[in-house]
Amino acid sequence: MTVTSTIRKVRLDNVFANPDQPRKTFSAEAIAELAASIEENGMIQPITVVKRPEGRFMIVTGERRYRAHLLLGVDHIEVAIKDMSDDQIRVAAIIENLQRVDVSPLEQARAYQASLESGIANDEDGKPCIKVLAKKLGVKQPHRIAHSIALLNLTLECQVVMENGQLSGNQAWYLAKLAPEKQALLLQSIRSGVCDTDTKLKACYDRFCREGQDAHVNSTLDLGVFDTVTQRKANNLQHKLEALAAAMADLDCHEDWDAIDGKIPASQAAVMALVARNVARTACNIQKSMERQSV
């Protein structure tokens, strides 16, 4: 259904931000730069708003431009007034934020989760469905949404570290799959430089998993698309692959080979290390393939 709009100028004090806007943080420096650009060149595209009672307008998209106008101290702003449902407003706000390069991974995750909880992505049975949400947002790989939402399992400490740019996406993903107490241990290893490669990171993660049965809080995908028996089989297979990858990563550890130096030919040790690396890599690839195909 096409959403028509009317473009006009309205008083800035009659415009307000969407309280459910997924984006919660705005760079003051970026807003100042945008304000300078608008002052010099004008605003290229009006912000999108919907009518609200008492002649007021709520922003759907364009809050950065609105904030820039506030900074400039102007009285009016050009808006495109649209007639949109609450669901359309939520989807438009999410899409706008996902298209921004500076939106943080946790902001994305919160937006996805809020969308599922709002009911805009329910399946035929009325249950939140990641596949439905992906279709609405134009996301071609639904598992990416599942991986994003998994970041909300991070402890507050890990979230702060991630927001400060001190964690890579891969490090955050492995942390989010662990129980809180295990997250603290892996975070300590990351900060100390023990996990400076993806292979070492995976090995540390698997070691912490083996140290406690409660470690895998979110290591399997449960998206409501498999029947219970199939889901259980998939989960068991994934855990076996994780254990295999961990064992192979351990074999590839240089300390292990140093300990048996002289007991087997160096050439044989090199071949065994190569096999270990290939098996670990294959196990990880199979896991990723399972996650993609499960959605």
PyMOL commands that set and color helices and strands:
alter all, ss='L'
color gray80, all
select helices_A, chain A and resi 12-14+28-41+63-72+86-98+105-118+130-137+142-153+156-163+169-176+180-191+198-210+228-251+254-259+266-293
alter helices_A, ss='H'
color red, helices_A
select strands_A, chain A and resi 5-11+15-16+47-52+56-61+76-82
alter strands_A, ss='S'
color yellow, strands_A
deselect
rebuild
show_as cartoon
